[in-house]
């Protein structure tokens, strides 16, 4: 009887702007694993809510819209693309207002339950690097390696500002920092699966690191643990 392959899962949690998506994507490539950006799922829900003129903190009306949402993660030329009801929204979900909406809807238990099965099923099918806010604590509590990735709020705001500025967006650093600090508070104080390190996670602070240094640090740490 052929044995079912046991998949390897890497959980990377941390606050907004810590570089989880960029770093996790590159680490996954180095390991030959699939990368799963769970934050993109919440952003897709947030985008749908905004498009339907619903306030993201209105739990009742947000929950009522969930039945109208179909989210798919597709891998095109080794890049994760996010599809919302058949539309590729990979770029649309990266704006500041969608980021804040994602933070708001992620505090709603019905939204978390809606996305939970999709996230966990990825870990059952593939060797994955999955990032988010509650991966090591809730989604993949038995992950082979858990990392809590962070940096100072000022450093995270600078990185996010540079990213948005390079995309041609008219935005102020002070506004980005305020958004980061607000998301930190919201994510850490919500009732449903608040942001916190798993008890057995490895704490990594990348303040002052270049992107390449952070990628190498995480990749080396994971390889040592595996």
N, C-alpha and C positions, 0 to 999 in steps of 0.2 A: 504494500500500500504506500503510495507516494505521500510523503509528509508535506504539510502545508508550510511554506516558508514563513519564518518569523521575521516581521518587518522591524527595522530600526527607526526609532523616532527621536528627534532632537527638538526640545521645546525651548523657545527663546522668548522671554517676556521682558517688558520694560515700558517706561513712559513714552509719551508722544515725542517724536523728534530725536529719539536716541539712535536712529540709524538702523533700526531693526530690519526693515525691509531690504535696504541696499546691502547691508552686511550679510544678512541671512541668505539672500539670493546668491551672492558670490561664494559663501561658504558651502551652500548646497551644490554648486557647480564643482567645487574642489572635491567634495565627497562623492559626487555622482548621484546625488539624491534629488528628489522632487522638492521644490520650494513651494510652500503654501502661505500666502499672506492673508491671514484671517482678518486683519484690519480692513482689507479691501472689501470683504463681505459686508461689514458694518457700514462702510462708506457707500456701498451700493444701496443698502436699505435707506441710509440717510438721503441719498440722491433721489430715490423714489418718493420719499416722504416730502421733500422740498418741492419736487415737480408737481405734487398733488396738493400743494398749498396747505399742508398740515404742519402744525407746530411740533418739532421733534420731541418735545417733553410731554406732549399730550398722549399718554400711554393708551388710552381707550381708542382714539382714532388711529394711532400708529398701528396698534394690534389689528384693527379692522382692515388695514391695507395689506397685511402680510399674505393673505390668500391670493393677492394679485401679483405677487412677486415670484419670479423664477430667476435664480442666480446660478450661473455656471462658471467654473474655472476651467479655462482651456489653455493648453500649452502649445504655443505656436513658435516654431524655431527656438525651442527651449525657453521661451518667455511666457510667464503667466499673464493671461488676458482675462479680464472680468466682463462677463456678459450679463446684462440685466434685461430680462424679457426679450432675449435675442439680439440686443444691441450691445456692441462693444463700447463700454463706458470707462475703459481703463484710464483715459485722460480726464474725463469729466469728474471722476471721483477724487481728484487730487487738489481741488480748490479749498481755500480756508473755510468757506461757509459749509462745505460738505464735511470737512474734518470735524467741525464743531457739531454738526448734526449727527455724525457717526458717534461721537462721544455721548450725546444725549440719548440716542436710541439704544445704545449699548447698555444703558442703565435699566432698560425695561426688560423684565424677566421673560416675557413672551418672545421678544426679539432674540434673546440669547438661546432660548429653547428652539426657536425656528431654525437657527444656524448651527446648533450643536451637532446634530446628526451628520450634516454635510462635512463639518470639520473632522469629526472623529472617523468617519468612513474613509477619509483620505489616508489616515494613519494605518488603516487596516489593509489598504491596497498597495501602498508604496513605502519605500524607505524615504522618509521626509525630514525636512527642516521646516518647522512651523513656528511662526512668530505671532505675537498678539499681546493680550493683557492678562489672560487667565489660562494659558496653555498648560503650564506645568502644574497649576493648582486644580484645574477643573477639566479641561478638555482631554489632556493626555497625562493624567497623574502618574502613569507608569512609564513615562518616557525614559529612554536609556540615559540621556543627558539633559539636564535642565540648567538654563543660564538666565540670569537676570541682568540685562544689559541696560546701562544708564550712562548719563553724563549730566553736568550741571545744566540748570534751566537756561542760563545765558548761552552756553555752548550749543545747546539744542536749538535755541531760537536763532542763533547766528547761522547754523547749518540750514535750517528751514528757510530763513530769509534769503540766503544765497541761492538755494534751489529755486524758489519762487521768482526771485529777481532775474535769474538766468533764463527763466521761461517767459520773461517779458511782462511779468505782473507788476502793477504799480502798488507797492505795499511798503509800510514802514516797519523797521526793526522793532520799535516799541510795541506796535500792534501784534506782531508775531510773538514777542515775549509774553505779552498779556494773555494771548490765546493759549500758549504753552502752559503757563501757570494755572489758568482756569481749567484746562483739561487735566492737569496733574491732580488738582483738587477734586474735580468731578470723578475721575477714574478711581482715585484712592478712597473716596468716601461713599461711593454708591453702595446700595444694599446688595445688589446681585453681583456676585463674583468680583469684589473690589481688586484693584491692582495691588499686588504684593508679591514678594519673592516666595517661591515654594520653599519649604523647610530644608529640602535637600538640593537647592539650586546653588550654582556657582555665581557669585556676584562679580560683575566686571564693569568698571567705570572707564569710559573711553575719553574722558575730558582731556584735551590736549593732543590726542592721537590723530594721525592722518587716517584717512579712510583705509588705506592699504595696511597700516599698522593694526587697525581694529580687525580687519578681515583675517590677517595672519594670526592674531592673538586668539580669536575665536576658533579658527580652524585647528590650530595646534592644541588648544584646550580640549576640544571635542575628540580629536584623534587620540590624545593621551587617555581620556576617560573610556573610550571604546576599546 
